[in-house]
Amino acid sequence: MKKIAILFIGVLFMFTSCEETQSPIYDGSQTLAYFNGTSSTLEVEINSTNTIDVSVGVSTTSSSARTVNVSVDADNTTATSGMYSFPTTVTIPANEFFGTLTVMGMDDGLTTSGETLSLKIDSVDGGIGSTQIHTLSLVEICPIDATFATGMYTLDFVSGGIAAAGFAPALGTAINVELVGGTASTERTFNVKCYPSFGFSNPPVDFSFSFVCGTTTSKGLLDGQVSGVGCGGSIAFGPATSLGSYTVGDDTSITFIFDEDIDEICGSVATTTYTLTKI
């Protein structure tokens, strides 16, 4: 009997402890406050701010306004406090189901990779808050005007090349090319002959790169096009680990970097750098 009594007390202690730490349970008879959506994205232009409205709802109406208290879920947030701002309360107007939480994003250390701000509902007048968080992605963007980096440029080889080609400039050097807009607003392409110093009859092709907030990324040749020069095939180009650069708002000088012979048909992959200077 002594063992049974001890076991009973232990079970009772465990049950009591769980009861003390449990969150309130929504049983359908109370008012439940919740985010009307689980995620959203806030794009912030470089060196600027932007706002987004997050809808907050309640499951019942009331003849008087109610306050929903909102806070940051720190365990699921990567954004620093300087990247966002929002009021900690949301008002649900009388006889309404929804209110609006306006979140401001600020480019204070944001990058194009983005950061996460997780929001949670702490309480609501006369009810309980849902445990479902709202995940807001804060992303730095740099819109590119349609006329930015278009027109005539001088293309110059800086470094790189593959041994099998005698380290010859893959796209030539000291030649004039015309930059034109691509399928995306941030993409630019130019028409160029690959390995022109060889004097082969391969036709010109279109090379593509994109602008990303002060950096450039190279795609290589547009889909379906080939360099026409290689070792039993055509040497292909692709994105490099290193990024090129430009000055946001200034299109006079652009650097782009790409990997040469990404299929290694002539040997090891090489990283090649070029500059474009506006004429």
LUMVO-344210 format. One record per residue (C-alpha): residue number from 1; residue in three letters; x, y negated, z. Coordinates in Angstrom, 2 decimals. Layout:
BEGIN
@n:NUM	res:ALA	u:X	v:Y	w:Z
...
// end
This chain:
BEGIN
@n:1	res:MET	u:0.00	v:0.00	w:0.00
@n:2	res:LYS	u:2.88	v:-2.35	w:0.72
@n:3	res:LYS	u:4.26	v:-1.92	w:-2.82
@n:4	res:ILE	u:0.82	v:-2.53	w:-4.33
@n:5	res:ALA	u:0.40	v:-5.74	w:-2.29
@n:6	res:ILE	u:3.79	v:-7.07	w:-3.42
@n:7	res:LEU	u:3.00	v:-6.28	w:-7.04
@n:8	res:PHE	u:-0.36	v:-8.07	w:-6.78
@n:9	res:ILE	u:1.26	v:-11.20	w:-5.32
@n:10	res:GLY	u:3.86	v:-11.19	w:-8.11
@n:11	res:VAL	u:1.19	v:-10.97	w:-10.82
@n:12	res:LEU	u:-0.81	v:-13.74	w:-9.16
@n:13	res:PHE	u:2.31	v:-15.97	w:-9.06
@n:14	res:MET	u:2.97	v:-15.39	w:-12.76
@n:15	res:PHE	u:-0.64	v:-16.17	w:-13.65
@n:16	res:THR	u:-0.66	v:-19.35	w:-11.55
@n:17	res:SER	u:2.63	v:-20.56	w:-13.06
@n:18	res:CYS	u:1.34	v:-20.12	w:-16.63
@n:19	res:GLU	u:-1.88	v:-21.93	w:-15.79
@n:20	res:GLU	u:0.05	v:-24.95	w:-14.46
@n:21	res:THR	u:2.12	v:-25.41	w:-17.64
@n:22	res:GLN	u:-0.52	v:-24.78	w:-20.30
@n:23	res:SER	u:-1.64	v:-27.63	w:-22.56
@n:24	res:PRO	u:-5.32	v:-28.58	w:-22.53
@n:25	res:ILE	u:-7.36	v:-26.24	w:-24.69
@n:26	res:TYR	u:-9.83	v:-27.63	w:-27.24
@n:27	res:ASP	u:-13.08	v:-25.71	w:-26.93
@n:28	res:GLY	u:-15.23	v:-27.64	w:-29.42
@n:29	res:SER	u:-17.18	v:-29.63	w:-26.86
@n:30	res:GLN	u:-14.57	v:-32.36	w:-26.38
@n:31	res:THR	u:-13.32	v:-35.06	w:-28.69
@n:32	res:LEU	u:-10.20	v:-33.97	w:-30.54
@n:33	res:ALA	u:-7.75	v:-36.55	w:-31.94
@n:34	res:TYR	u:-5.61	v:-35.39	w:-34.85
@n:35	res:PHE	u:-3.50	v:-36.53	w:-37.81
@n:36	res:ASN	u:-5.48	v:-36.37	w:-41.04
@n:37	res:GLY	u:-2.63	v:-34.63	w:-42.89
@n:38	res:THR	u:0.53	v:-32.87	w:-41.81
@n:39	res:SER	u:3.19	v:-34.67	w:-43.86
@n:40	res:SER	u:3.95	v:-37.72	w:-45.99
@n:41	res:THR	u:6.88	v:-39.52	w:-47.60
@n:42	res:LEU	u:7.92	v:-43.13	w:-47.09
@n:43	res:GLU	u:10.28	v:-44.45	w:-49.79
@n:44	res:VAL	u:12.36	v:-47.42	w:-48.68
@n:45	res:GLU	u:14.24	v:-49.52	w:-51.21
@n:46	res:ILE	u:17.91	v:-50.04	w:-50.46
@n:47	res:ASN	u:18.53	v:-52.89	w:-47.99
@n:48	res:SER	u:14.79	v:-53.40	w:-47.54
@n:49	res:THR	u:11.70	v:-52.15	w:-45.69
@n:50	res:ASN	u:8.43	v:-50.48	w:-46.61
@n:51	res:THR	u:5.29	v:-49.29	w:-44.83
@n:52	res:ILE	u:2.93	v:-46.34	w:-45.04
@n:53	res:ASP	u:-0.50	v:-45.79	w:-43.47
@n:54	res:VAL	u:-1.02	v:-42.51	w:-41.62
@n:55	res:SER	u:-4.67	v:-41.59	w:-41.03
@n:56	res:VAL	u:-5.64	v:-40.56	w:-37.49
@n:57	res:GLY	u:-9.03	v:-38.94	w:-36.93
@n:58	res:VAL	u:-11.32	v:-37.89	w:-34.10
@n:59	res:SER	u:-13.89	v:-35.12	w:-34.15
@n:60	res:THR	u:-16.79	v:-37.19	w:-32.73
@n:61	res:THR	u:-18.12	v:-40.73	w:-33.01
@n:62	res:SER	u:-18.64	v:-43.12	w:-30.13
@n:63	res:SER	u:-20.54	v:-46.37	w:-29.60
@n:64	res:SER	u:-17.31	v:-47.94	w:-28.34
@n:65	res:ALA	u:-13.79	v:-48.12	w:-29.74
@n:66	res:ARG	u:-11.28	v:-45.51	w:-28.56
@n:67	res:THR	u:-7.49	v:-45.55	w:-28.24
@n:68	res:VAL	u:-5.24	v:-42.75	w:-29.47
@n:69	res:ASN	u:-1.72	v:-42.71	w:-28.03
@n:70	res:VAL	u:1.07	v:-41.66	w:-30.41
@n:71	res:SER	u:4.78	v:-41.03	w:-29.83
@n:72	res:VAL	u:7.89	v:-39.52	w:-31.44
@n:73	res:ASP	u:8.45	v:-35.78	w:-31.27
@n:74	res:ALA	u:12.17	v:-36.08	w:-30.58
@n:75	res:ASP	u:12.87	v:-32.35	w:-30.96
@n:76	res:ASN	u:11.82	v:-32.46	w:-34.61
@n:77	res:THR	u:13.11	v:-35.93	w:-35.56
@n:78	res:THR	u:16.42	v:-36.71	w:-37.28
@n:79	res:ALA	u:15.78	v:-40.41	w:-37.99
@n:80	res:THR	u:17.39	v:-42.92	w:-35.64
@n:81	res:SER	u:15.29	v:-45.57	w:-33.92
@n:82	res:GLY	u:16.57	v:-48.29	w:-36.26
@n:83	res:MET	u:15.03	v:-46.52	w:-39.26
@n:84	res:TYR	u:11.38	v:-46.85	w:-38.22
@n:85	res:SER	u:8.86	v:-48.83	w:-36.21
@n:86	res:PHE	u:5.22	v:-48.18	w:-35.34
@n:87	res:PRO	u:2.67	v:-49.11	w:-32.66
@n:88	res:THR	u:2.22	v:-46.47	w:-29.99
@n:89	res:THR	u:-1.58	v:-46.80	w:-30.06
@n:90	res:VAL	u:-4.19	v:-46.39	w:-32.79
@n:91	res:THR	u:-7.70	v:-47.79	w:-32.47
@n:92	res:ILE	u:-10.64	v:-45.73	w:-33.66
@n:93	res:PRO	u:-13.40	v:-48.32	w:-34.25
@n:94	res:ALA	u:-16.84	v:-47.79	w:-32.75
@n:95	res:ASN	u:-19.03	v:-45.40	w:-34.76
@n:96	res:GLU	u:-16.04	v:-44.36	w:-36.90
@n:97	res:PHE	u:-14.11	v:-41.11	w:-37.29
@n:98	res:PHE	u:-10.76	v:-42.54	w:-38.44
@n:99	res:GLY	u:-8.19	v:-45.17	w:-37.59
@n:100	res:THR	u:-4.86	v:-46.09	w:-39.19
@n:101	res:LEU	u:-1.31	v:-45.88	w:-37.90
@n:102	res:THR	u:1.04	v:-48.11	w:-39.93
@n:103	res:VAL	u:4.64	v:-46.93	w:-39.90
@n:104	res:MET	u:7.44	v:-49.20	w:-41.12
@n:105	res:GLY	u:10.58	v:-47.67	w:-42.60
@n:106	res:MET	u:13.84	v:-49.66	w:-42.54
@n:107	res:ASP	u:17.02	v:-49.05	w:-44.51
@n:108	res:ASP	u:19.25	v:-48.95	w:-41.48
@n:109	res:GLY	u:21.54	v:-46.05	w:-42.36
@n:110	res:LEU	u:19.01	v:-44.26	w:-44.56
@n:111	res:THR	u:20.32	v:-42.20	w:-47.48
@n:112	res:THR	u:18.82	v:-40.66	w:-50.58
@n:113	res:SER	u:18.91	v:-37.30	w:-48.76
@n:114	res:GLY	u:16.31	v:-38.65	w:-46.32
@n:115	res:GLU	u:15.58	v:-38.33	w:-42.61
@n:116	res:THR	u:12.60	v:-36.91	w:-40.72
@n:117	res:LEU	u:10.30	v:-38.73	w:-38.30
@n:118	res:SER	u:7.92	v:-36.40	w:-36.45
@n:119	res:LEU	u:4.90	v:-37.95	w:-34.75
@n:120	res:LYS	u:2.70	v:-36.41	w:-32.07
@n:121	res:ILE	u:-0.58	v:-37.36	w:-30.43
@n:122	res:ASP	u:-0.34	v:-37.68	w:-26.68
@n:123	res:SER	u:-3.91	v:-38.49	w:-25.71
@n:124	res:VAL	u:-7.21	v:-40.09	w:-26.70
@n:125	res:ASP	u:-9.88	v:-41.81	w:-24.63
@n:126	res:GLY	u:-12.42	v:-39.23	w:-23.51
@n:127	res:GLY	u:-10.78	v:-36.28	w:-25.24
@n:128	res:ILE	u:-7.55	v:-34.43	w:-26.01
@n:129	res:GLY	u:-4.88	v:-34.65	w:-28.69
@n:130	res:SER	u:-4.11	v:-31.99	w:-31.27
@n:131	res:THR	u:-0.74	v:-30.27	w:-30.96
@n:132	res:GLN	u:-0.23	v:-30.51	w:-34.75
@n:133	res:ILE	u:2.56	v:-33.01	w:-35.54
@n:134	res:HIS	u:2.81	v:-35.26	w:-38.58
@n:135	res:THR	u:6.13	v:-35.05	w:-40.41
@n:136	res:LEU	u:7.16	v:-38.25	w:-42.19
@n:137	res:SER	u:10.14	v:-38.15	w:-44.58
@n:138	res:LEU	u:12.03	v:-41.45	w:-44.77
@n:139	res:VAL	u:13.98	v:-41.70	w:-48.05
@n:140	res:GLU	u:16.19	v:-44.45	w:-49.45
@n:141	res:ILE	u:15.49	v:-45.28	w:-53.11
@n:142	res:CYS	u:16.97	v:-47.65	w:-55.67
@n:143	res:PRO	u:14.54	v:-48.49	w:-58.47
@n:144	res:ILE	u:16.26	v:-49.10	w:-61.80
@n:145	res:ASP	u:14.87	v:-51.71	w:-64.18
@n:146	res:ALA	u:14.28	v:-50.49	w:-67.73
@n:147	res:THR	u:16.87	v:-52.93	w:-69.08
@n:148	res:PHE	u:19.53	v:-52.12	w:-66.48
@n:149	res:ALA	u:22.65	v:-50.49	w:-67.96
@n:150	res:THR	u:21.42	v:-50.48	w:-71.54
@n:151	res:GLY	u:23.17	v:-51.74	w:-74.66
@n:152	res:MET	u:26.77	v:-51.52	w:-75.84
@n:153	res:TYR	u:29.58	v:-50.30	w:-73.59
@n:154	res:THR	u:33.21	v:-49.31	w:-74.01
@n:155	res:LEU	u:33.83	v:-45.72	w:-72.95
@n:156	res:ASP	u:37.28	v:-45.07	w:-71.43
@n:157	res:PHE	u:38.89	v:-41.83	w:-70.28
@n:158	res:VAL	u:40.40	v:-42.05	w:-66.77
@n:159	res:SER	u:41.51	v:-38.55	w:-65.77
@n:160	res:GLY	u:40.83	v:-34.84	w:-66.13
@n:161	res:GLY	u:40.77	v:-32.57	w:-69.15
@n:162	res:ILE	u:41.44	v:-28.87	w:-69.56
@n:163	res:ALA	u:44.77	v:-27.25	w:-70.36
@n:164	res:ALA	u:43.42	v:-25.27	w:-73.33
@n:165	res:ALA	u:42.52	v:-28.57	w:-75.02
@n:166	res:GLY	u:45.86	v:-30.15	w:-74.16
@n:167	res:PHE	u:44.02	v:-32.32	w:-71.60
@n:168	res:ALA	u:42.47	v:-34.25	w:-74.50
@n:169	res:PRO	u:39.66	v:-36.65	w:-73.52
@n:170	res:ALA	u:36.46	v:-34.62	w:-73.77
@n:171	res:LEU	u:34.36	v:-37.57	w:-74.95
@n:172	res:GLY	u:37.14	v:-39.56	w:-76.58
@n:173	res:THR	u:38.46	v:-42.84	w:-75.22
@n:174	res:ALA	u:38.37	v:-46.56	w:-75.99
@n:175	res:ILE	u:35.24	v:-46.14	w:-78.11
@n:176	res:ASN	u:32.00	v:-48.08	w:-78.14
@n:177	res:VAL	u:28.75	v:-46.33	w:-77.24
@n:178	res:GLU	u:25.17	v:-47.47	w:-76.72
@n:179	res:LEU	u:23.44	v:-46.66	w:-73.44
@n:180	res:VAL	u:19.71	v:-45.98	w:-73.74
@n:181	res:GLY	u:17.02	v:-45.00	w:-71.25
@n:182	res:GLY	u:16.33	v:-41.33	w:-70.61
@n:183	res:THR	u:13.22	v:-39.41	w:-69.60
@n:184	res:ALA	u:13.49	v:-40.71	w:-66.00
@n:185	res:SER	u:13.81	v:-44.39	w:-65.07
@n:186	res:THR	u:17.20	v:-43.73	w:-63.49
@n:187	res:GLU	u:18.63	v:-41.74	w:-66.42
@n:188	res:ARG	u:20.86	v:-43.14	w:-69.19
@n:189	res:THR	u:22.23	v:-41.35	w:-72.24
@n:190	res:PHE	u:24.73	v:-42.15	w:-74.97
@n:191	res:ASN	u:25.63	v:-40.46	w:-78.25
@n:192	res:VAL	u:29.23	v:-39.32	w:-78.60
@n:193	res:LYS	u:31.44	v:-36.82	w:-80.43
@n:194	res:CYS	u:33.14	v:-34.24	w:-78.21
@n:195	res:TYR	u:36.93	v:-33.93	w:-78.48
@n:196	res:PRO	u:37.14	v:-36.40	w:-81.38
@n:197	res:SER	u:40.96	v:-36.29	w:-81.37
@n:198	res:PHE	u:40.82	v:-32.80	w:-82.88
@n:199	res:GLY	u:39.15	v:-34.07	w:-86.04
@n:200	res:PHE	u:36.64	v:-31.20	w:-86.13
@n:201	res:SER	u:33.31	v:-31.45	w:-87.97
@n:202	res:ASN	u:31.17	v:-30.97	w:-84.84
@n:203	res:PRO	u:28.29	v:-33.49	w:-84.84
@n:204	res:PRO	u:27.79	v:-36.13	w:-82.11
@n:205	res:VAL	u:25.70	v:-35.16	w:-79.08
@n:206	res:ASP	u:23.87	v:-36.94	w:-76.24
@n:207	res:PHE	u:25.51	v:-37.12	w:-72.81
@n:208	res:SER	u:23.35	v:-37.86	w:-69.74
@n:209	res:PHE	u:23.95	v:-39.35	w:-66.30
@n:210	res:SER	u:21.75	v:-40.91	w:-63.60
@n:211	res:PHE	u:21.95	v:-43.74	w:-61.06
@n:212	res:VAL	u:21.35	v:-42.95	w:-57.37
@n:213	res:CYS	u:21.75	v:-45.94	w:-55.03
@n:214	res:GLY	u:25.32	v:-46.94	w:-55.80
@n:215	res:THR	u:26.42	v:-43.54	w:-57.10
@n:216	res:THR	u:26.09	v:-41.74	w:-60.44
@n:217	res:THR	u:25.49	v:-38.08	w:-61.15
@n:218	res:SER	u:26.21	v:-36.45	w:-64.50
@n:219	res:LYS	u:23.99	v:-33.86	w:-66.13
@n:220	res:GLY	u:26.20	v:-33.26	w:-69.15
@n:221	res:LEU	u:24.78	v:-32.74	w:-72.62
@n:222	res:LEU	u:21.03	v:-32.89	w:-73.08
@n:223	res:ASP	u:19.21	v:-29.55	w:-73.24
@n:224	res:GLY	u:19.84	v:-27.57	w:-76.41
@n:225	res:GLN	u:22.93	v:-29.55	w:-77.43
@n:226	res:VAL	u:26.48	v:-28.14	w:-77.48
@n:227	res:SER	u:29.92	v:-29.66	w:-77.75
@n:228	res:GLY	u:30.80	v:-27.51	w:-80.77
@n:229	res:VAL	u:34.37	v:-27.07	w:-79.51
@n:230	res:GLY	u:35.69	v:-24.19	w:-77.45
@n:231	res:CYS	u:37.41	v:-20.84	w:-77.16
@n:232	res:GLY	u:35.02	v:-18.49	w:-78.91
@n:233	res:GLY	u:32.09	v:-20.67	w:-77.88
@n:234	res:SER	u:31.22	v:-24.25	w:-76.97
@n:235	res:ILE	u:32.72	v:-25.94	w:-73.92
@n:236	res:ALA	u:29.90	v:-26.99	w:-71.59
@n:237	res:PHE	u:29.76	v:-29.91	w:-69.16
@n:238	res:GLY	u:27.88	v:-30.18	w:-65.88
@n:239	res:PRO	u:27.55	v:-32.04	w:-62.55
@n:240	res:ALA	u:30.69	v:-32.39	w:-60.43
@n:241	res:THR	u:30.90	v:-32.23	w:-56.65
@n:242	res:SER	u:32.33	v:-35.75	w:-56.67
@n:243	res:LEU	u:30.00	v:-38.63	w:-57.54
@n:244	res:GLY	u:30.66	v:-41.61	w:-59.75
@n:245	res:SER	u:29.83	v:-45.15	w:-58.73
@n:246	res:TYR	u:28.33	v:-48.50	w:-59.70
@n:247	res:THR	u:27.30	v:-51.66	w:-57.88
@n:248	res:VAL	u:23.57	v:-51.86	w:-57.17
@n:249	res:GLY	u:22.13	v:-54.67	w:-59.30
@n:250	res:ASP	u:25.31	v:-55.00	w:-61.38
@n:251	res:ASP	u:25.62	v:-53.00	w:-64.62
@n:252	res:THR	u:28.90	v:-54.43	w:-65.92
@n:253	res:SER	u:31.05	v:-51.47	w:-64.85
@n:254	res:ILE	u:30.05	v:-47.84	w:-64.29
@n:255	res:THR	u:32.10	v:-44.76	w:-63.36
@n:256	res:PHE	u:30.79	v:-41.26	w:-63.97
@n:257	res:ILE	u:32.35	v:-37.88	w:-63.18
@n:258	res:PHE	u:31.55	v:-34.45	w:-64.58
@n:259	res:ASP	u:32.89	v:-30.90	w:-64.62
@n:260	res:GLU	u:34.42	v:-29.79	w:-67.90
@n:261	res:ASP	u:34.21	v:-26.17	w:-69.16
@n:262	res:ILE	u:31.75	v:-25.10	w:-66.45
@n:263	res:ASP	u:31.43	v:-21.64	w:-68.06
@n:264	res:GLU	u:35.22	v:-21.21	w:-67.95
@n:265	res:ILE	u:35.43	v:-19.98	w:-71.54
@n:266	res:CYS	u:38.83	v:-21.66	w:-71.95
@n:267	res:GLY	u:40.15	v:-21.39	w:-68.40
@n:268	res:SER	u:39.47	v:-23.06	w:-65.07
@n:269	res:VAL	u:36.86	v:-25.77	w:-64.56
@n:270	res:ALA	u:38.28	v:-29.31	w:-64.64
@n:271	res:THR	u:36.85	v:-32.49	w:-63.12
@n:272	res:THR	u:36.84	v:-35.40	w:-65.55
@n:273	res:THR	u:36.33	v:-39.11	w:-64.88
@n:274	res:TYR	u:35.23	v:-41.85	w:-67.28
@n:275	res:THR	u:34.34	v:-45.52	w:-67.05
@n:276	res:LEU	u:31.82	v:-47.56	w:-69.01
@n:277	res:THR	u:32.39	v:-51.29	w:-69.35
@n:278	res:LYS	u:29.66	v:-53.55	w:-70.71
@n:279	res:ILE	u:30.59	v:-55.39	w:-73.87
// end
